[in-house]
Amino acid sequence: FTGSKTEYNVIGEITGRSIPDDVVVIGGHLDSWDLGTGAIDDGAGVAITMAAGALIGDLKQAPKRTIRVIAFANEEQGLLGGYAYAEAMKAAVANHQIGAESDFGAGKIYALQAGVSATTWPVIEQIGQVLAPLGIALDKAGGGPGPDIGPMAKNGVPWAELAQDGIDYFDYHHTANDTLDKINAKDLDQQVAAYAVLAYLAAETD
């Protein structure tokens, strides 16, 4: 340990066309343990959510609400980027429609889970119907907000989780084997599609 340093969350957004102050957040985290390259934890998560944002950004018309893609800093050393964002946005909690992060490797997504109010569940169910052809089932019982969305969730921000197949995640997690060759490009395609659907529909819903 050599003391504290200043790091930054990296944030990009697509401004909503009609309700720009309302925000949907997706993201991953920038840092990794230095034994490997951080491809699985969490290069994949950053790439997935950035690519999903890029797909939405390429549309001719932006969704109603703003979509914010965050590459959180310093997750590995105490979630400091997640806590900093949550603190900075305390006054705008009500404007955050939902948050979701990709931080469990690069395996295929198999379920949509959410922490939302009962009145919002019909919207999650509609999103689930669109995700179903990707092999993603709706799960009303499980899930959690994830590490960097967690501080926001404590402040009251609803969360969604696109649960991934992590059967081999801990074979590589925080080891020298966390390298790009462990990632299947077709699995990434499925995940990018899923995050694009989740973010766009959450930002577009009435």
Backbone hydrogen bonds in HBPLUS format (Angstrom, degrees):
<---DONOR---> <-ACCEPTOR-->    atom                        ^
c    i                          cat <-CA-CA->   ^        H-A-AA   ^      H-
h    n   atom  resd res      DA  || num        DHA   H-A  angle D-A-AA Bond
n    s   type  num  typ     dist DA aas  dist angle  dist       angle   num
A0010-VAL N   A0071-ALA O   3.01 MM  61  5.05 168.3  2.02 140.7 143.6     1
A0071-ALA N   A0010-VAL O   2.83 MM  61  5.05 170.5  1.83 155.6 158.9     2
A0012-GLY N   A0069-VAL O   3.00 MM  57  5.35 165.2  2.03 154.7 159.5     3
A0069-VAL N   A0012-GLY O   2.77 MM  57  5.35 163.6  1.80 164.9 170.1     4
A0014-ILE N   A0067-ILE O   2.84 MM  53  5.21 155.6  1.89 149.2 157.0     5
A0067-ILE N   A0014-ILE O   3.01 MM  53  5.21 152.6  2.09 143.5 150.0     6
A0017-ARG N   A0063-PRO O   2.89 MM  46  6.10 162.6  1.92 146.1 150.8     7
A0018-SER N   A0064-LYS O   3.24 MM  46  4.99 156.4  2.30 120.8 127.7     8
A0019-ILE N   A0064-LYS O   2.84 MM  45  5.49 164.1  1.87 144.6 142.2     9
A0022-ASP N   A0019-ILE O   3.12 MM   3  5.81 157.9  2.17 120.5 126.7    10
A0066-THR N   A0022-ASP O   2.90 MM  44  6.05 146.2  2.02 172.5 164.4    11
A0023-VAL N   A0095-ASN O   2.73 MM  72  6.01 162.5  1.76 154.4 157.5    12
A0097-GLN N   A0023-VAL O   2.76 MM  74  5.79 148.2  1.86 149.6 160.5    13
A0024-VAL N   A0066-THR O   2.84 MM  42  6.26 151.0  1.93 156.9 166.6    14
A0068-ARG N   A0024-VAL O   2.78 MM  44  6.02 170.8  1.79 166.3 169.3    15
A0025-VAL N   A0098-ILE O   3.02 MM  73  6.39 168.4  2.03 158.5 161.0    16
A0100-ALA N   A0025-VAL O   2.90 MM  75  6.29 143.3  2.04 142.1 153.7    17
A0026-ILE N   A0068-ARG O   3.00 MM  42  6.41 158.2  2.05 160.8 165.6    18
A0070-ILE N   A0026-ILE O   2.90 MM  44  6.35 156.7  1.96 149.6 156.9    19
A0027-GLY N   A0100-ALA O   3.18 MM  73  6.79 126.5  2.48 140.7 152.8    20
A0102-SER N   A0027-GLY O   2.85 MM  75  6.26 154.6  1.92 159.4 168.0    21
A0028-GLY N   A0070-ILE O   3.16 MM  42  6.67 139.4  2.33 152.5 164.2    22
A0072-PHE N   A0028-GLY O   2.82 MM  44  6.16 157.3  1.87 159.5 152.7    23
A0030-LEU N   A0072-PHE O   2.77 MM  42  5.84 163.3  1.79 158.4 161.2    24
A0037-THR N   A0178-ASP O   2.87 MM 141  5.93 149.1  1.97 147.2 155.2    25
A0043-GLY N   A0038-GLY O   2.73 MM   5  5.71 156.8  1.78 166.0 170.0    26
A0044-ALA N   A0039-ALA O   2.76 MM   5  5.79 131.1  1.99 145.2 154.8    27
A0046-VAL N   A0042-ASP O   3.11 MM   4  6.46 160.4  2.15 159.0 163.4    28
A0047-ALA N   A0043-GLY O   2.94 MM   4  6.12 165.0  1.96 152.0 156.7    29
A0048-ILE N   A0044-ALA O   2.80 MM   4  5.95 163.7  1.83 156.8 161.1    30
A0049-THR N   A0045-GLY O   3.18 MM   4  6.25 172.3  2.18 145.5 147.6    31
A0050-MET N   A0046-VAL O   2.93 MM   4  5.98 155.6  1.99 147.9 155.5    32
A0051-ALA N   A0047-ALA O   2.88 MM   4  5.91 158.4  1.92 146.0 152.3    33
A0052-ALA N   A0048-ILE O   2.94 MM   4  6.17 152.1  2.02 144.2 152.4    34
A0053-GLY N   A0049-THR O   2.99 MM   4  6.16 158.5  2.04 141.2 146.9    35
A0054-ALA N   A0050-MET O   2.87 MM   4  6.13 149.8  1.96 144.3 153.3    36
A0055-LEU N   A0051-ALA O   2.94 MM   4  6.23 152.4  2.02 148.0 154.3    37
A0056-ILE N   A0052-ALA O   3.15 MM   4  6.47 161.6  2.18 150.2 154.4    38
A0057-GLY N   A0053-GLY O   2.82 MM   4  6.02 152.5  1.89 146.2 155.2    39
A0058-ASP N   A0054-ALA O   2.99 MM   4  6.19 129.6  2.25 140.0 151.8    40
A0058-ASP N   A0055-LEU O   3.21 MM   3  5.22 136.5  2.41  93.8 105.5    41
A0059-LEU N   A0056-ILE O   3.11 MM   3  5.45 158.0  2.16 108.5 115.4    42
A0065-ARG N   A0203-ALA O   3.02 MM 138  4.72 144.0  2.15 126.3 136.1    43
A0081-GLY N   A0073-ALA O   2.97 MM   8  4.63 125.1  2.27 153.1 150.3    44
A0080-LEU N   A0074-ASN O   3.12 MM   6  5.51 134.2  2.34 147.7 136.0    45
A0078-GLY N   A0075-GLU O   3.30 MM   3  5.63 160.3  2.34 117.2 115.2    46
A0079-LEU N   A0075-GLU O   3.14 MM   4  3.94 157.4  2.19 107.4 111.9    47
A0083-TYR N   A0079-LEU O   2.94 MM   4  6.21 163.1  1.97 159.7 164.8    48
A0084-ALA N   A0080-LEU O   2.88 MM   4  5.95 152.4  1.96 140.2 148.2    49
A0085-TYR N   A0081-GLY O   2.99 MM   4  6.18 159.0  2.03 146.7 151.7    50
A0086-ALA N   A0082-GLY O   3.02 MM   4  6.19 166.9  2.04 148.4 152.3    51
A0087-GLU N   A0083-TYR O   2.92 MM   4  6.06 156.5  1.98 146.6 153.0    52
A0088-ALA N   A0084-ALA O   2.94 MM   4  6.10 159.3  1.98 146.1 152.1    53
A0089-MET N   A0085-TYR O   2.96 MM   4  6.11 139.2  2.13 147.3 158.3    54
A0090-LYS N   A0087-GLU O   3.34 MM   3  5.27 169.8  2.35 106.9 107.6    55
A0092-ALA N   A0089-MET O   2.82 MM   3  5.08 146.2  1.94 109.3 120.6    56
A0095-ASN N   A0092-ALA O   2.97 MM   3  5.32 144.5  2.10 108.2 119.0    57
A0096-HIS N   A0093-VAL O   3.02 MM   3  5.43 158.7  2.06 113.6 120.4    58
A0099-GLY N   A0158-PRO O   2.98 MM  59  6.45 136.6  2.18 136.2 148.2    59
A0160-ALA N   A0099-GLY O   2.96 MM  61  6.20 151.8  2.04 153.9 155.3    60
A0165-ASP N   A0108-LYS O   2.72 MM  57  5.47 147.9  1.82 151.7 161.7    61
A0110-TYR N   A0163-ALA O   2.80 MM  53  5.92 157.0  1.86 165.1 171.9    62
A0137-ALA N   A0110-TYR O   3.00 MM  27  6.17 171.5  2.00 129.8 127.6    63
A0163-ALA N   A0111-ALA O   2.82 MM  52  5.13 134.3  2.03 147.0 155.9    64
A0112-LEU N   A0137-ALA O   2.75 MM  25  6.12 150.4  1.84 156.2 162.2    65
A0139-ASP N   A0112-LEU O   2.92 MM  27  5.84 172.3  1.92 158.8 156.2    66
A0113-GLN N   A0161-GLU O   2.84 MM  48  5.00 163.9  1.86 152.4 157.2    67
A0161-GLU N   A0113-GLN O   2.71 MM  48  5.00 164.6  1.73 141.2 141.6    68
A0115-GLY N   A0159-TRP O   2.80 MM  44  5.12 164.2  1.82 141.7 146.2    69
A0159-TRP N   A0115-GLY O   3.27 MM  44  5.12 155.6  2.33 124.8 130.1    70
A0120-THR N   A0117-SER O   2.97 MM   3  5.27 144.5  2.10 105.6 116.4    71
A0121-TRP N   A0118-ALA O   3.34 MM   3  5.34 147.6  2.46  97.5 106.2    72
A0123-VAL N   A0120-THR O   2.94 MM   3  5.54 134.7  2.15 117.9 129.3    73
A0124-ILE N   A0120-THR O   3.35 MM   4  6.78 155.2  2.42 147.3 154.3    74
A0125-GLU N   A0121-TRP O   2.83 MM   4  6.11 156.3  1.89 157.7 165.1    75
A0126-GLN N   A0122-PRO O   3.02 MM   4  6.26 147.9  2.13 138.1 146.0    76
A0127-ILE N   A0123-VAL O   2.99 MM   4  6.34 157.5  2.04 151.3 157.2    77
A0128-GLY N   A0124-ILE O   2.83 MM   4  6.07 151.8  1.91 145.4 154.2    78
A0129-GLN N   A0125-GLU O   3.00 MM   4  6.32 140.9  2.16 142.2 151.6    79
A0130-VAL N   A0126-GLN O   3.36 MM   4  6.74 147.6  2.47 142.7 149.9    80
A0130-VAL N   A0127-ILE O   3.11 MM   3  5.28 123.2  2.45  99.0 112.8    81
A0131-LEU N   A0127-ILE O   3.04 MM   4  6.35 144.7  2.17 146.0 156.7    82
A0132-ALA N   A0128-GLY O   2.97 MM   4  6.02 129.7  2.23 142.6 154.5    83
A0134-LEU N   A0131-LEU O   2.88 MM   3  5.54 154.2  1.94 124.0 132.4    84
A0135-GLY N   A0132-ALA O   2.87 MM   3  5.33 158.5  1.92 123.9 125.9    85
A0150-GLY N   A0146-GLY O   2.88 MM   4  5.62 130.7  2.13 142.3 154.4    86
A0152-MET N   A0149-ILE O   3.01 MM   3  5.35 119.6  2.38 108.8 123.9    87
A0153-ALA N   A0149-ILE O   2.89 MM   4  6.17 158.3  1.93 155.9 163.2    88
A0154-LYS N   A0150-GLY O   2.94 MM   4  6.24 149.8  2.04 153.7 161.6    89
A0155-ASN N   A0152-MET O   2.89 MM   3  5.10 131.6  2.13 100.2 114.3    90
A0157-VAL N   A0152-MET O   3.13 MM   5  5.50 170.4  2.14 131.3 129.2    91
A0156-GLY N   A0153-ALA O   2.93 MM   3  4.96 155.9  1.99 102.5 110.3    92
A0169-TYR N   A0166-GLY O   3.08 MM   3  4.79 157.0  2.14 100.2 107.4    93
A0171-ASP N   A0168-ASP O   3.04 MM   3  5.24 155.6  2.10 107.1 114.7    94
A0172-TYR N   A0169-TYR O   3.17 MM   3  5.79 153.3  2.25 112.9 119.5    95
A0173-HIS N   A0169-TYR O   2.98 MM   4  5.96 140.6  2.14 144.9 157.0    96
A0175-THR N   A0172-TYR O   3.11 MM   3  5.49 135.4  2.31 146.9 136.0    97
A0178-ASP N   A0175-THR O   3.27 MM   3  5.84 163.7  2.30 118.0 118.4    98
A0179-THR N   A0177-ASN O   2.86 MM   2  5.55 124.3  2.17 112.1  95.4    99
A0182-LYS N   A0179-THR O   3.11 MM   3  6.06 170.5  2.11 129.0 131.9   100
A0183-ILE N   A0180-LEU O   3.05 MM   3  5.62 168.6  2.06 123.3 125.9   101
A0187-ASP N   A0184-ASN O   3.08 MM   3  5.35 123.1  2.42 102.7 116.7   102
A0188-LEU N   A0184-ASN O   3.13 MM   4  6.55 152.1  2.21 148.9 157.1   103
A0189-ASP N   A0185-ALA O   3.01 MM   4  6.35 149.7  2.10 144.8 152.8   104
A0190-GLN N   A0186-LYS O   3.18 MM   4  6.52 154.8  2.25 145.0 150.1   105
A0191-GLN N   A0187-ASP O   3.06 MM   4  6.38 156.6  2.12 148.3 154.8   106
A0192-VAL N   A0188-LEU O   2.84 MM   4  6.06 163.5  1.86 159.2 163.2   107
A0193-ALA N   A0189-ASP O   3.03 MM   4  6.20 164.0  2.05 148.8 153.1   108
A0194-ALA N   A0190-GLN O   3.00 MM   4  6.22 154.7  2.06 143.3 150.4   109
A0195-TYR N   A0191-GLN O   2.92 MM   4  6.20 165.6  1.95 157.3 159.9   110
A0196-ALA N   A0192-VAL O   2.94 MM   4  6.09 155.2  2.00 148.9 156.2   111
A0197-VAL N   A0193-ALA O   2.98 MM   4  6.19 159.4  2.02 149.2 154.4   112
A0198-LEU N   A0194-ALA O   2.93 MM   4  6.15 171.4  1.93 154.1 156.5   113
A0199-ALA N   A0195-TYR O   2.91 MM   4  5.94 171.2  1.92 148.3 151.3   114
A0200-TYR N   A0196-ALA O   2.92 MM   4  5.87 163.4  1.95 145.4 151.0   115
A0201-LEU N   A0197-VAL O   2.95 MM   4  5.91 168.7  1.96 153.1 156.6   116
A0202-ALA N   A0198-LEU O   3.00 MM   4  5.97 156.4  2.05 144.9 152.2   117
A0203-ALA N   A0199-ALA O   2.99 MM   4  6.07 146.7  2.10 142.3 151.3   118
A0204-GLU N   A0200-TYR O   2.87 MM   4  5.99 130.1  2.12 142.9 157.3   119
A0205-THR N   A0201-LEU O   2.95 MM   4  5.78 137.3  2.14 146.8 152.8   120
